[in-house]
Each structure stands twice: as structure tokens, then as C-alpha cells.
């Protein structure tokens, strides 16, 4: 059985990400919620995405995602690299 994926719209670019990666990103964003409201909002949106299967990120949320991905550079695998590329172009 194929692993379930979540569709993340990073300012018009759709990236399909394994559920486990989205779970990790949501946890990382929640852990950084004290840094900014963007991280808190990102954690909430990613949590909802785990329920609905998709999410659209704003420019601010894309920047928060980029900060998380850059902190743990290759910790999210190929999906993380694709997300980082999309978030960097935003």
C-alpha cells in the first residue's frame, strides 16, 4: 500500500509530501511557536492538513517553513528538499 501523501500549496506550486514528513514539520513548527506567530500558524495549518489532505501556505507561512527546513537541512528527505526549493522561490 502506498504511503498517504499530503498536498502542500507553496504559493502556487503543489508539492506532495508523505504524511510522516508533514507530521514532523508540524511538530517542529509547534516547537518554534514561541519564536513567532508564523510558526504557530504553520503548525496549526499543517495539523489541519493531516486531517484534510491538503493545505495552502501564505508567504509568511512559507518563510516559517523554509526556516524549519533550513535548520534541519536534509532531515526531511527528498520531500523536504522539494519543499525547501518551493519555499525559497516564494
N, CA, C and O atoms as a MOPAC input file, in Angstrom:
PM7 MOZYME 1SCF
protein

 N      0.84500 1    -1.18600 1     0.00000 1
 C      0.00000 1     0.00000 1     0.00000 1
 C      0.88400 1     1.24000 1     0.00000 1
 O      1.83500 1     1.32400 1     0.77800 1
 N      0.58200 1     2.19500 1    -0.85800 1
 C      1.36300 1     3.42400 1    -0.95300 1
 C      1.14000 1     4.28500 1     0.28700 1
 O      0.04900 1     4.32200 1     0.85500 1
 N      2.19800 1     4.97000 1     0.68400 1
 C      2.11500 1     5.85900 1     1.82700 1
 C      1.24400 1     7.05600 1     1.46300 1
 O      1.36200 1     7.61500 1     0.37300 1
 N      0.37200 1     7.44200 1     2.38500 1
 C     -0.50600 1     8.57700 1     2.14400 1
 C      0.32200 1     9.85800 1     2.05900 1
 O      1.27700 1    10.05300 1     2.81100 1
 N     -0.06300 1    10.71500 1     1.13600 1
 C      0.63800 1    11.98300 1     0.95500 1
 C     -0.30800 1    13.14100 1     1.20000 1
 O     -1.52100 1    13.02900 1     1.02300 1
 N      0.27500 1    14.25400 1     1.61000 1
 C     -0.44100 1    15.49900 1     1.84000 1
 C      0.00700 1    16.46700 1     0.75200 1
 O      1.19600 1    16.55400 1     0.44700 1
 N     -0.93200 1    17.18600 1     0.17300 1
 C     -0.61400 1    18.15500 1    -0.86900 1
 C     -0.43700 1    19.52600 1    -0.22500 1
 O     -1.35100 1    20.04600 1     0.41400 1
 N      0.75100 1    20.10400 1    -0.40100 1
 C      1.05200 1    21.41700 1     0.15200 1
 C      1.23100 1    22.39400 1    -1.00300 1
 O      2.07700 1    22.20300 1    -1.87600 1
 N      0.42000 1    23.43800 1    -0.98600 1
 C      0.49600 1    24.50200 1    -1.99000 1
 C      1.38800 1    25.60400 1    -1.41900 1
 O      0.99800 1    26.33700 1    -0.51100 1
 N      2.59000 1    25.69800 1    -1.97600 1
 C      3.53700 1    26.72600 1    -1.55200 1
 C      3.50300 1    27.82700 1    -2.60500 1
 O      4.27000 1    27.82500 1    -3.56800 1
 N      2.58500 1    28.76800 1    -2.38500 1
 C      2.41100 1    29.92100 1    -3.27200 1
 C      2.28000 1    29.52200 1    -4.73400 1
 O      2.97400 1    30.05000 1    -5.60300 1
 N      1.37400 1    28.57700 1    -4.99000 1
 C      1.05500 1    28.18200 1    -6.35300 1
 C      1.77700 1    26.94300 1    -6.84900 1
 O      1.42900 1    26.40400 1    -7.90000 1
 N      2.76400 1    26.48900 1    -6.11800 1
 C      3.46500 1    25.26000 1    -6.50200 1
 C      3.00900 1    24.14400 1    -5.55700 1
 O      3.15500 1    24.24600 1    -4.33900 1
 N      2.46000 1    23.08900 1    -6.13600 1
 C      1.92400 1    21.98900 1    -5.34500 1
 C      2.99600 1    20.91600 1    -5.14700 1
 O      3.58900 1    20.41900 1    -6.10400 1
 N      3.22600 1    20.57800 1    -3.88300 1
 C      4.21900 1    19.57100 1    -3.53000 1
 C      3.51100 1    18.48300 1    -2.73100 1
 O      2.83100 1    18.77100 1    -1.74600 1
 N      3.67200 1    17.23400 1    -3.15600 1
 C      3.08100 1    16.09400 1    -2.43600 1
 C      4.13100 1    15.57300 1    -1.45800 1
 O      5.25500 1    15.23500 1    -1.83100 1
 N      3.71400 1    15.52100 1    -0.17800 1
 C      4.64900 1    15.21300 1     0.90000 1
 C      4.10600 1    14.03800 1     1.72000 1
 O      2.92000 1    14.02000 1     2.05000 1
 N      4.95100 1    13.06100 1     2.05100 1
 C      4.48800 1    11.95100 1     2.88400 1
 C      3.93000 1    12.45200 1     4.22300 1
 O      4.43400 1    13.41300 1     4.80500 1
 N      2.90300 1    11.79000 1     4.68000 1
 C      2.24400 1    12.15100 1     5.94800 1
 C      3.24600 1    12.25400 1     7.09200 1
 O      3.16200 1    13.17900 1     7.90000 1
 N      4.18100 1    11.33100 1     7.17600 1
 C      5.13900 1    11.35400 1     8.28800 1
 C      6.02100 1    12.60000 1     8.26000 1
 O      6.41000 1    13.10200 1     9.31400 1
 N      6.34000 1    13.10400 1     7.07300 1
 C      7.13100 1    14.33100 1     6.96400 1
 C      6.30100 1    15.52000 1     7.43500 1
 O      6.80800 1    16.37900 1     8.15600 1
 N      5.03900 1    15.57900 1     7.03800 1
 C      4.16000 1    16.67500 1     7.46300 1
 C      3.98900 1    16.64100 1     8.98200 1
 O      3.96800 1    17.68700 1     9.63100 1
 N      3.86800 1    15.44900 1     9.54200 1
 C      3.76500 1    15.31600 1    10.99600 1
 C      5.01100 1    15.88000 1    11.67000 1
 O      4.90700 1    16.59700 1    12.66500 1
 N      6.17000 1    15.56700 1    11.14200 1
 C      7.42900 1    16.09000 1    11.68900 1
 C      7.54300 1    17.59100 1    11.55000 1
 O      8.01300 1    18.26900 1    12.46400 1
 N      7.11400 1    18.11800 1    10.40800 1
 C      7.16100 1    19.56700 1    10.19600 1
 C      6.19000 1    20.29400 1    11.12700 1
 O      6.51000 1    21.36000 1    11.65100 1
 N      5.01100 1    19.71800 1    11.33100 1
 C      4.03400 1    20.31500 1    12.24300 1
 C      4.59400 1    20.35600 1    13.65600 1
 O      4.42800 1    21.35200 1    14.36000 1
 N      5.25500 1    19.28800 1    14.07400 1
 C      5.85400 1    19.24400 1    15.40900 1
 C      6.98500 1    20.26100 1    15.54200 1
 O      7.10800 1    20.92800 1    16.57000 1
 N      7.80300 1    20.37700 1    14.51200 1
 C      8.89900 1    21.35100 1    14.53500 1
 C      8.36100 1    22.77500 1    14.58800 1
 O      8.89900 1    23.61900 1    15.30500 1
 N      7.29700 1    23.04500 1    13.83100 1
 C      6.68900 1    24.38200 1    13.84700 1
 C      6.08700 1    24.67200 1    15.21700 1
 O      6.20900 1    25.78800 1    15.72200 1
 N      5.44000 1    23.68300 1    15.82100 1
 C      4.85500 1    23.86600 1    17.15200 1
 C      5.94800 1    24.14600 1    18.17700 1
 O      5.75600 1    24.96000 1    19.08100 1
 N      7.08300 1    23.48300 1    18.04500 1
 C      8.19200 1    23.69300 1    18.97100 1
 C      8.77700 1    25.09600 1    18.82700 1
 O      9.38800 1    25.61300 1    19.76200 1
 N      8.59300 1    25.70900 1    17.66600 1
 C      9.10200 1    27.06200 1    17.41700 1
 C      8.01400 1    28.12100 1    17.54300 1
 O      8.24400 1    29.28400 1    17.20900 1
 N      6.83900 1    27.73900 1    18.01600 1
 C      5.71300 1    28.67300 1    18.09500 1
 C      6.02500 1    29.88000 1    18.98000 1
 O      5.44400 1    30.95000 1    18.80000 1
 N      6.93600 1    29.71000 1    19.92800 1
 C      7.30900 1    30.83700 1    20.78800 1
 C      8.14100 1    31.88000 1    20.04100 1
 O      8.27900 1    33.01300 1    20.50300 1
 N      8.68300 1    31.50700 1    18.91000 1
 C      9.51100 1    32.42800 1    18.12500 1
 C      8.64500 1    33.45600 1    17.39900 1
 O      8.95500 1    34.64700 1    17.39100 1
 N      7.55100 1    32.97900 1    16.78800 1
 C      6.69700 1    33.89600 1    16.03900 1
 C      5.31200 1    33.29800 1    15.82000 1
 O      5.10500 1    32.08800 1    15.91500 1
 N      4.38400 1    34.18200 1    15.52700 1
 C      3.03100 1    33.73500 1    15.19900 1
 C      3.01900 1    32.93800 1    13.90300 1
 O      2.17700 1    32.05800 1    13.72700 1
 N      3.94300 1    33.23500 1    12.99600 1
 C      4.01200 1    32.48600 1    11.73000 1
 C      4.25400 1    31.00800 1    11.98100 1
 O      3.64500 1    30.15500 1    11.33500 1
 N      5.14500 1    30.70500 1    12.92200 1
 C      5.41400 1    29.30200 1    13.23500 1
 C      4.19500 1    28.65500 1    13.88600 1
 O      3.86300 1    27.50500 1    13.59800 1
 N      3.53300 1    29.40300 1    14.76400 1
 C      2.32200 1    28.85500 1    15.38700 1
 C      1.26500 1    28.58000 1    14.32700 1
 O      0.65800 1    27.51000 1    14.30800 1
 N      1.04900 1    29.55200 1    13.44400 1
 C      0.06100 1    29.38500 1    12.37500 1
 C      0.42000 1    28.21000 1    11.46700 1
 O     -0.45000 1    27.44100 1    11.05900 1
 N      1.70500 1    28.08200 1    11.15700 1
 C      2.15100 1    26.97100 1    10.31400 1
 C      1.85900 1    25.63100 1    10.98900 1
 O      1.40000 1    24.69200 1    10.33900 1
 N      2.12400 1    25.54600 1    12.28400 1
 C      1.85900 1    24.27900 1    12.98100 1
 C      0.37600 1    23.94000 1    12.94700 1
 O      0.01100 1    22.77700 1    12.77200 1
 N     -0.48500 1    24.94400 1    13.11500 1
 C     -1.92900 1    24.71500 1    13.07000 1
 C     -2.37600 1    24.28500 1    11.67300 1
 O     -3.17400 1    23.35900 1    11.52700 1
 N     -1.85800 1    24.96100 1    10.65600 1
 C     -2.22800 1    24.61700 1     9.27600 1
 C     -1.77400 1    23.20400 1     8.90100 1
 O     -2.51900 1    22.45200 1     8.27100 1
 N     -0.56200 1    22.85500 1     9.28800 1
 C     -0.06900 1    21.50900 1     8.96600 1
 C     -0.86000 1    20.45000 1     9.72200 1
 O     -1.08700 1    19.35800 1     9.20300 1
 N     -1.27800 1    20.76400 1    10.93600 1
 C     -2.13300 1    19.84600 1    11.68500 1
 C     -3.46200 1    19.62200 1    10.98200 1
 O     -3.95100 1    18.49500 1    10.90800 1
 N     -4.04600 1    20.69800 1    10.46600 1
 C     -5.30100 1    20.57000 1     9.70700 1
 C     -5.08000 1    19.80500 1     8.40900 1
 O     -5.94900 1    19.05100 1     7.97000 1
 N     -3.91600 1    20.00200 1     7.79800 1
 C     -3.60700 1    19.30600 1     6.54900 1
 C     -3.56800 1    17.79900 1     6.76300 1
 O     -3.91700 1    17.03100 1     5.86700 1
 N     -3.14800 1    17.38100 1     7.94300 1
 C     -3.12000 1    15.94900 1     8.24800 1
 C     -4.52400 1    15.36900 1     8.26000 1
 O     -4.70600 1    14.17700 1     8.01300 1
 N     -5.51600 1    16.20300 1     8.54400 1
 C     -6.90900 1    15.75400 1     8.53100 1
 C     -7.52000 1    15.84000 1     7.14000 1
 O     -8.23100 1    14.93200 1     6.70900 1
 N     -7.23800 1    16.94300 1     6.43500 1
 C     -7.90000 1    17.19100 1     5.15200 1
 C     -7.13800 1    16.64900 1     3.94200 1
 O     -7.73500 1    16.37200 1     2.90200 1
 N     -5.81800 1    16.50000 1     4.07900 1
 C     -5.01500 1    16.00700 1     2.96400 1
 C     -4.40700 1    17.08500 1     2.09600 1
 O     -3.70600 1    16.78900 1     1.12900 1
 N     -4.67500 1    18.35200 1     2.44100 1
 C     -4.08100 1    19.44300 1     1.65000 1
 C     -4.04400 1    20.72100 1     2.45700 1
 O     -4.79400 1    20.88700 1     3.42000 1
 N     -3.15400 1    21.63500 1     2.05100 1
 C     -3.03100 1    22.93300 1     2.71500 1
 C     -2.41800 1    23.92600 1     1.73300 1
 O     -1.61900 1    23.56400 1     0.86900 1
 N     -2.81200 1    25.18800 1     1.89100 1
 C     -2.23600 1    26.28400 1     1.11700 1
 C     -1.51700 1    27.20900 1     2.08200 1
 O     -2.10100 1    27.66800 1     3.06400 1
 N     -0.23900 1    27.48600 1     1.79900 1
 C      0.54900 1    28.34500 1     2.66800 1
 C      0.65700 1    29.74900 1     2.10100 1
 O      0.78800 1    29.93800 1     0.89100 1
 N      0.60100 1    30.72700 1     2.98900 1
 C      0.82100 1    32.11800 1     2.60500 1
 C      2.33100 1    32.36200 1     2.49000 1
 O      3.13100 1    31.46900 1     2.76900 1
 N      2.70300 1    33.54700 1     2.08900 1
 C      4.12400 1    33.90100 1     2.00100 1
 C      4.79100 1    33.80300 1     3.37500 1
 O      5.89100 1    33.26400 1     3.49200 1
 N      4.12700 1    34.32400 1     4.41800 1
 C      4.69700 1    34.28500 1     5.77500 1
 C      4.86400 1    32.85200 1     6.25800 1
 O      5.88800 1    32.51600 1     6.85300 1
 N      3.89200 1    32.02200 1     6.01600 1
 C      3.96800 1    30.61200 1     6.42700 1
 C      5.04200 1    29.87400 1     5.63300 1
 O      5.70500 1    28.98100 1     6.16100 1
 N      5.21100 1    30.24400 1     4.37400 1
 C      6.26500 1    29.64800 1     3.55200 1
 C      7.64100 1    30.00600 1     4.10700 1
 O      8.55000 1    29.17700 1     4.09600 1
 N      7.79500 1    31.24100 1     4.59400 1
 C      9.07300 1    31.64500 1     5.19900 1
 C      9.34100 1    30.85600 1     6.48100 1
 O     10.47300 1    30.44500 1     6.73500 1
 N      8.30400 1    30.64800 1     7.28100 1
 C      8.46700 1    29.85800 1     8.50300 1
 C      8.84800 1    28.41600 1     8.14500 1
 O      9.71100 1    27.82000 1     8.79000 1
 N      8.21400 1    27.87300 1     7.13700 1
 C      8.54100 1    26.52100 1     6.68000 1
 C      9.98400 1    26.46000 1     6.21400 1
 O     10.70300 1    25.51700 1     6.54400 1
 N     10.41100 1    27.44800 1     5.45300 1
 C     11.79000 1    27.48600 1     4.96700 1
 C     12.77700 1    27.50400 1     6.13500 1
 O     13.79900 1    26.81900 1     6.08800 1
 N     12.48000 1    28.28300 1     7.18500 1
 C     13.36600 1    28.34800 1     8.35600 1
 C     13.49100 1    26.98500 1     9.02200 1
 O     14.58200 1    26.58700 1     9.43000 1
 N     12.39300 1    26.28000 1     9.13300 1
 C     12.41500 1    24.93800 1     9.73600 1
 C     13.22200 1    23.97400 1     8.87400 1
 O     14.04900 1    23.21800 1     9.38300 1
 N     12.97800 1    24.00300 1     7.57700 1
 C     13.67700 1    23.08900 1     6.67200 1
 C     15.17500 1    23.37900 1     6.62300 1
 O     15.98300 1    22.45300 1     6.53600 1
 N     15.55200 1    24.65900 1     6.67800 1
 C     16.96900 1    25.01100 1     6.65100 1
 C     17.67400 1    24.60600 1     7.93500 1
 O     18.85900 1    24.27400 1     7.92000 1
 N     16.94700 1    24.63400 1     9.04700 1
 C     17.53800 1    24.25800 1    10.32700 1
 C     17.93900 1    22.78800 1    10.35100 1
 O     18.98300 1    22.42700 1    10.89500 1
 N     17.11300 1    21.95500 1     9.76300 1
 C     17.37400 1    20.50800 1     9.72700 1
 C     17.52000 1    20.12300 1     8.26000 1
 O     16.68800 1    19.40700 1     7.70300 1
 N     18.56400 1    20.59900 1     7.66500 1
 C     18.76900 1    20.64500 1     6.22200 1
 C     18.30600 1    19.41400 1     5.45700 1
 O     17.48300 1    19.55300 1     4.55300 1
 N     18.78200 1    18.24100 1     5.76400 1
 C     18.37600 1    17.07200 1     4.98400 1
 C     17.55900 1    16.08400 1     5.82600 1
 O     17.42400 1    14.91600 1     5.46100 1
 N     17.03000 1    16.54900 1     6.92400 1
 C     16.29400 1    15.67300 1     7.82600 1
 C     14.92900 1    15.24700 1     7.33700 1
 O     14.31500 1    14.36000 1     7.92900 1
 N     14.43600 1    15.85700 1     6.27200 1
 C     13.10700 1    15.52500 1     5.77000 1
 C     13.15300 1    14.85900 1     4.40200 1
 O     12.12400 1    14.73400 1     3.73700 1
 N     14.32600 1    14.43700 1     3.98100 1
 C     14.47400 1    13.68800 1     2.74300 1
 C     14.18100 1    14.48600 1     1.48500 1
 O     14.24200 1    15.71500 1     1.47700 1
 N     13.86400 1    13.76400 1     0.43200 1
 C     13.62500 1    14.38700 1    -0.87300 1
 C     12.42200 1    15.32000 1    -0.83000 1
 O     12.43600 1    16.37100 1    -1.47100 1
 N     11.38600 1    14.95600 1    -0.08900 1
 C     10.20500 1    15.82200 1     0.01000 1
 C     10.57100 1    17.13300 1     0.68000 1
 O     10.08800 1    18.19200 1     0.28000 1
 N     11.42000 1    17.07000 1     1.69200 1
 C     11.86800 1    18.28200 1     2.36500 1
 C     12.67100 1    19.17700 1     1.43700 1
 O     12.53100 1    20.40000 1     1.46000 1
 N     13.51400 1    18.55800 1     0.62000 1
 C     14.30500 1    19.33200 1    -0.34000 1
 C     13.40100 1    20.02300 1    -1.36800 1
 O     13.63000 1    21.17500 1    -1.73500 1
 N     12.38100 1    19.30900 1    -1.81900 1
 C     11.44600 1    19.89000 1    -2.78800 1
 C     10.66200 1    21.03600 1    -2.15200 1
 O     10.45300 1    22.07500 1    -2.77800 1
 N     10.23200 1    20.84100 1    -0.91000 1
 C      9.53700 1    21.91200 1    -0.18900 1
 C     10.44200 1    23.12100 1     0.00900 1
 O     10.01200 1    24.26000 1    -0.16800 1
 N     11.68600 1    22.87400 1     0.37200 1
 C     12.64400 1    23.96600 1     0.57500 1
 C     12.83500 1    24.75100 1    -0.70000 1
 O     12.86700 1    25.98100 1    -0.67700 1
 N     12.96400 1    24.05400 1    -1.81200 1
 C     13.11200 1    24.75100 1    -3.10100 1
 C     11.89000 1    25.61300 1    -3.38400 1
 O     12.02200 1    26.77100 1    -3.77900 1
 N     10.70600 1    25.05200 1    -3.18200 1
 C      9.46300 1    25.80300 1    -3.45100 1
 C      9.34600 1    26.98900 1    -2.49800 1
 O      8.97000 1    28.08200 1    -2.92200 1
 N      9.65900 1    26.79200 1    -1.22600 1
 C      9.55600 1    27.86700 1    -0.24100 1
 C     10.60300 1    28.94400 1    -0.48200 1
 O     10.36700 1    30.11200 1    -0.17200 1
 N     11.74200 1    28.57500 1    -1.02100 1
 C     12.79600 1    29.55100 1    -1.29800 1
 C     12.43500 1    30.44200 1    -2.47500 1
 O     12.88900 1    31.58300 1    -2.56100 1
 N     11.63200 1    29.92500 1    -3.36600 1
 C     11.20700 1    30.71000 1    -4.54100 1
 C     10.04600 1    31.62300 1    -4.21500 1
 O      9.72100 1    32.52200 1    -4.99000 1
 N      9.41300 1    31.39500 1    -3.06300 1
 C      8.21500 1    32.18200 1    -2.68800 1
 C      8.60200 1    33.58000 1    -2.27100 1
 O      7.73500 1    34.38200 1    -1.92400 1

